[in-house]
Amino acid sequence: MAAPSDAIDPELLEQFFASRHSVRDFDEHRPVDPRLIDEAVRLAGSTPSVCNRQAARVHVFEGAEDSARILAHQNGNAGFRHHVRTVMIVTVERGLFAGAGERNQRWVDGGLFAMTLVWALHGLGLSSCMLNWSMTNARTDALRQEAGIPASEDVICLIAVGHAPADGYRVARSPKRPLSQVLTRH
């Protein structure tokens, strides 16, 4: 395979990254085309993974009732749950990781996949909000039961997906750290 010859225009790249925000207010009357979900998941399949194991899995729930049923298991969405019509659960197949040295790798691979998926959704014109899954085993088992997720899959996060309202939406004002606080050159 040949190396890429053309970089993306830096201005366009900056615009793309700067234009994505976590959206918590979705247009309830504009359903998400399932083909866009399929395409986003396909694109996210290019995410790097340890030894190219590709352990990520995605469970999609569509419609107000199913979305609310799934979101009821996660604590951070009570204020906007009623606007969500599509929710994804990103999981990883636990059996693809072995030994103490890989005990955290599934969370790394799953997180990388989830972020790539969110960028793909954004590129396809969909808005999203990542919802963390830091729950007890009992709460995870309850979600697995509700969602039909096999016991062999670990839940990484939930993602609310939809179209942002055409008349605008609010985003959290979270200033980003300056480069000097993030980057250390050695």
C-alpha positions as CSV (number, residue, x, y, z in Angstrom):
1,M,0.0,0.0,0.0
2,A,1.4,3.4,-0.9
3,A,1.8,6.1,1.6
4,P,-0.8,8.9,1.5
5,S,0.5,11.6,-0.8
6,D,-1.7,14.5,0.1
7,A,-2.4,15.9,3.6
8,I,-5.8,17.3,4.4
9,D,-5.8,21.1,4.2
10,P,-4.8,22.2,7.7
11,E,-7.7,24.8,7.8
12,L,-10.3,22.2,6.9
13,L,-8.8,19.8,9.5
14,E,-9.0,22.5,12.2
15,Q,-12.6,23.3,11.2
16,F,-13.6,19.6,11.3
17,F,-12.1,19.1,14.8
18,A,-13.3,22.4,16.2
19,S,-16.8,21.9,14.9
20,R,-17.6,18.7,16.9
21,H,-19.3,19.2,20.2
22,S,-21.2,16.9,22.5
23,V,-24.8,17.5,21.7
24,R,-27.5,16.8,24.3
25,D,-30.4,18.3,22.4
26,F,-31.5,16.3,19.4
27,D,-34.2,17.0,16.8
28,E,-36.8,14.3,17.9
29,H,-38.7,14.6,14.6
30,R,-35.7,13.8,12.4
31,P,-34.8,10.1,12.6
32,V,-31.3,8.9,12.0
33,D,-30.9,7.0,8.7
34,P,-29.7,3.5,9.7
35,R,-27.4,3.5,6.7
36,L,-25.5,6.4,8.3
37,I,-25.0,4.3,11.4
38,D,-23.9,1.4,9.3
39,E,-21.4,3.6,7.5
40,A,-20.1,5.1,10.7
41,V,-19.5,1.7,12.2
42,R,-17.8,0.5,9.0
43,L,-15.5,3.5,9.0
44,A,-14.7,3.0,12.7
45,G,-13.5,-0.5,11.8
46,S,-10.3,1.2,10.7
47,T,-9.4,2.0,14.3
48,P,-6.1,0.6,15.4
49,S,-6.3,-2.3,17.9
50,V,-3.7,-4.4,19.7
51,C,-2.4,-7.1,17.3
52,N,-5.3,-6.0,14.9
53,R,-7.7,-8.1,17.0
54,Q,-10.7,-5.8,16.3
55,A,-12.5,-6.6,19.5
56,A,-15.0,-3.7,19.3
57,R,-18.7,-4.4,18.9
58,V,-21.6,-2.0,18.6
59,H,-25.2,-2.5,19.8
60,V,-27.7,0.0,18.3
61,F,-31.1,0.8,19.7
62,E,-33.5,3.0,17.8
63,G,-36.8,4.7,18.6
64,A,-37.8,6.7,21.7
65,E,-38.9,3.7,23.8
66,D,-35.9,1.5,23.2
67,S,-33.5,4.4,23.6
68,A,-35.0,5.5,26.9
69,R,-35.0,1.9,28.2
70,I,-31.3,1.6,27.5
71,L,-30.4,5.1,28.7
72,A,-32.2,4.6,32.0
73,H,-29.2,2.4,33.0
74,Q,-26.8,5.3,32.6
75,N,-26.7,8.2,35.1
76,G,-25.6,11.1,33.0
77,N,-28.5,11.6,30.6
78,A,-31.6,12.3,32.7
79,G,-31.8,15.9,31.5
80,F,-31.9,15.0,27.8
81,R,-32.9,11.4,27.5
82,H,-36.3,12.3,26.2
83,H,-34.7,13.8,23.1
84,V,-32.6,10.7,22.1
85,R,-34.0,8.4,19.4
86,T,-30.8,6.4,18.7
87,V,-28.3,5.1,21.2
88,M,-25.3,2.9,20.7
89,I,-23.5,0.7,23.2
90,V,-19.8,0.2,22.4
91,T,-18.5,-3.1,23.8
92,V,-15.4,-5.2,23.4
93,E,-15.1,-9.0,23.2
94,R,-13.2,-9.9,26.4
95,G,-12.0,-13.2,25.2
96,L,-9.7,-11.6,22.7
97,F,-7.4,-10.3,25.5
98,A,-5.3,-12.6,27.7
99,G,-3.0,-12.3,30.7
100,A,-2.3,-9.7,33.3
101,G,-0.3,-7.6,30.8
102,E,-3.5,-7.0,28.7
103,R,-5.9,-6.5,31.6
104,N,-6.6,-2.9,30.6
105,Q,-6.0,-3.2,26.8
106,R,-9.7,-3.8,26.1
107,W,-10.6,-0.4,27.6
108,V,-7.9,1.3,25.5
109,D,-9.0,-0.5,22.3
110,G,-12.7,0.1,23.1
111,G,-12.0,3.8,23.8
112,L,-10.1,4.3,20.6
113,F,-12.9,2.6,18.6
114,A,-15.6,4.8,20.4
115,M,-13.8,8.0,19.5
116,T,-13.2,7.0,15.9
117,L,-16.9,6.1,15.7
118,V,-17.9,9.5,17.1
119,W,-15.6,11.2,14.5
120,A,-17.2,9.1,11.8
121,L,-20.7,10.1,13.0
122,H,-19.6,13.8,12.9
123,G,-18.2,13.4,9.4
124,L,-21.5,12.0,8.2
125,G,-23.4,14.9,9.6
126,L,-24.7,13.3,12.9
127,S,-24.3,14.7,16.3
128,S,-23.5,12.6,19.4
129,C,-22.8,12.6,23.1
130,M,-20.5,10.0,24.6
131,L,-21.9,8.7,27.9
132,N,-19.4,7.0,30.2
133,W,-20.0,3.6,31.7
134,S,-18.3,3.5,35.1
135,M,-20.7,1.1,36.8
136,T,-20.7,-1.8,39.2
137,N,-20.8,-5.3,37.9
138,A,-24.4,-5.6,39.1
139,R,-25.4,-2.5,37.0
140,T,-23.4,-3.8,34.0
141,D,-25.2,-7.1,34.3
142,A,-28.5,-5.3,34.4
143,L,-27.7,-3.4,31.2
144,R,-26.5,-6.6,29.5
145,Q,-29.8,-8.3,30.4
146,E,-31.8,-5.3,29.2
147,A,-29.8,-4.9,26.0
148,G,-29.2,-8.5,25.1
149,I,-25.4,-8.1,25.3
150,P,-23.4,-11.3,25.8
151,A,-21.6,-11.8,29.1
152,S,-18.4,-12.1,27.0
153,E,-18.6,-8.4,26.1
154,D,-17.4,-5.6,28.3
155,V,-19.3,-2.3,28.1
156,I,-17.1,0.6,27.2
157,C,-19.6,3.5,26.8
158,L,-22.9,4.5,25.4
159,I,-23.3,7.1,22.7
160,A,-26.5,9.1,22.1
161,V,-26.8,9.9,18.4
162,G,-29.1,12.2,16.4
163,H,-29.5,15.3,14.4
164,A,-28.8,18.6,16.2
165,P,-31.8,21.0,16.0
166,A,-31.8,23.2,13.0
167,D,-32.4,26.3,15.1
168,G,-29.3,25.7,17.2
169,Y,-28.3,24.0,20.4
170,R,-26.3,24.7,23.5
171,V,-22.9,23.1,24.3
172,A,-21.0,23.0,27.5
173,R,-18.3,25.7,27.7
174,S,-15.3,23.6,28.5
175,P,-12.1,25.5,27.7
176,K,-9.4,23.2,26.3
177,R,-6.0,23.0,27.9
178,P,-3.3,25.0,26.1
179,L,-0.7,22.9,24.2
180,S,1.9,23.8,26.8
181,Q,-0.1,21.8,29.4
182,V,-0.6,18.8,27.2
183,L,2.6,18.4,25.1
184,T,6.0,17.6,26.6
185,R,9.0,17.4,24.2
186,H,11.9,15.2,25.4
